[in-house]
Amino acid sequence: MTATAPAYPIESIRERAQPVGATLWLTGLPSAGKSTIAAALADRLRAHGIAVEVLDGDEMRTLLSPDLGYSRADRDANVARIGWVAARLARHGVLVLAPVVSPYQAARDLVRRTHDQAGVRLLEVHVATPVEVCSVRDVKGLYARQRAGDLHGLTGVDGDYEEPAHPELRIDTSDCTVDDAVDRLLALLRKENVL
């Protein structure tokens, strides 16, 4: 993905007396572009004074879940913890961006229920970049380690990934720039009356 001039008119975001908290949950394979577009969106929103917090899955695993491994139960527990934090922040008017692999639908459903119980919105975005593209990007070297036999259970290769059936938005970052993806996320947030 390459950066280009932003096309979405951020100035058109209307002013609110009270912020509307919500979570934008970005799920997808490793190296799909989740963290990249979340960081770019956060930068654009912060430049306009919008309270935003990025809960990156890898960072949150280190901070919240150092006790967990990579079994399905441990992955689900990690997703649930991130979802709980996201819902609490959103309840206080923060726009939360959560780029988290979150490979299992049941765990993502639990995160949605956690948000429903907290009275805040969760918008699921499937960053649907094909594994062939992700494996070439290989930002953290995971695909190379899997090919070398040093890593087993890599999501989307020899580990499960359950694609969302009905996400609020689906983006394939192999055929758009970072700014194009951010524009689409901003359009979703406006459509859903978050901005």
N, C-alpha and C positions, 0 to 999 in steps of 0.2 A: 504494500500500500504506500502511496506517496501523498504528501500533503499538498493541497492547492488552496487557493483563496476560498474562504467560507462563502457559501451561496445563501445559507439560511439567514434571514434578517433577524439577528438576535434582538435588535432594537424593537421588534414587534411584540416581544414578550410583555404582556400587560403588567402594570404594577398592581400589587395586592397589599391590602392592609395587613392580612395575616398570611404567612407562607403556607403552602400546601405541601406537606410532607408525603413522600411516596418512595418506593424502591423500584429501580430499574434493574432487574435481575438478568444478567447476560450469561447465558449458558452456551457451551460449545466445546469442541475438542481443544487440547493443548495447541498453542500457536495459531489459533483461529483468528486472533485479533481482538479478543475481549478486553484485555487490559489496555491495549493501545487506544482503542476508541473510547473507553471509559475515561482515561486520563485526558484525552483531547476534549471530550465533552465537559469534564470537570473544569478544565482551564477556561473554556469559553463561558461557562456559567459563572464561575468565580469572578471573571472580568466584569460581570454585570451585577455583582453583589448578591448572587444567589447562594444560599447556604447549601453546600454540597459536601458529601463525604464519600470517598471511594473505599470500599471494603474488598480489597483484592484477595481472591481465594488463597493464593500462595502465601501472602503476608499474614492473613488471618489464621491460616493453619499453623504457622510458626508461633504466632502470638496467643491464640486461643486454644489450640489443640496440639501442643507438642507431645501430648500423651497418646495421640492416636496414630495408628498405622494406615494401611491402605486396603483393608478388608472392606467389604460392602458396608458392614455395620459401622466401621470407623469413618468411612467416607460420608455416610448418612448423618452420623453424629456431628461431623465437622460442618456439613451444610446446615443442619438444624441450628447450630450455635451461631453461625454467621447470619442466618435468617432471623434469629431472635434479636441480635444486636441491631440489624437493619430495621426491624419493625419498631424497636424502641426509639431509634433515632428519627425515623419517619414520623412517629407519633408526636415528636416535638418540632415538627416543621422542617426537618432536614430532607433534602433530596439525596437519597442514597443510591450510589451506583455500585453494584455488586457483580464484578466479573469473576464468576466461579464456575469451574468445569461442571460440577453437579450432574453426574452422569445418569442418575436414576429419577424417573418420573415421580415415584412415591415420595422421595425426599423433597423434590421441588413442590409437590402438592402440600406437604407439611409446611413448608415455608409460606405458601399462599394462605393456608389456614391460620398460621401465626399472625400474618398481616391482617387477615379478616378479623381475628379476635382483638387485635389492637386498634381496629377501626381505621386502617390506612390501606392505600392501594399498593398492589404489587403488579408491575408490568413485566411480563416475561419476554425476553428478546433472545431468539435463537441465532447465534452467530454461526451460520451454517456453512462455514468454509470447508470444502472437501478435504479429506485426510491427505490426499495427494499433495495439495498445496501446503497444508500444515506441516507435513513431513519435510518439505523442502525448506520452509522457513525455520523450523526447528529451533526456536528462540532459546530454549533451555537445554538443548542437546538430548532431549528425551527419546526422540525417534532414533537417533544414532545409537544410543545406549540399548534400545530395544532390538535394533538390527544386529548389534554385536552380542546379544544374548545376556547383557548385564542388567536388563530391566524387563520384568514380566508384569502383565496386567495393565499395559498402557492403554488408556481410554481411547477407544476408536480403532485400535489395532488388534491387540489380543485381549483387550478388556472391553466390557460392555459400555455402550453409550446409547441411551434411549432418547431419541429425538423428541422434542415437544410436539404433541399433536396439534395444539391450537395456541401457539404463542401470539402475543399481541403484535409482534413484528419478527420477521425473519430477514437476516442480512447475510449475504455471501461476500466477505471482504476480498475475495480473489478478483472480483470484477468491479470494485469501487475504491475510491481514495478514502483516506481517513476522514477528510472533511465531508465527503459525500455521506459516509456512514453517520457522522455526527449530525449532519443536516437531517437525516432520516430519523434519528433518535429525537431531535428537537421537535420535528413535526409530530412524532408520536406523543410526546409530552404535551404539546399544545392540543392535539386531537382529544387526548384523555383529560384535558382541563387541569393538568398539573402546573403548566406554565401559562 
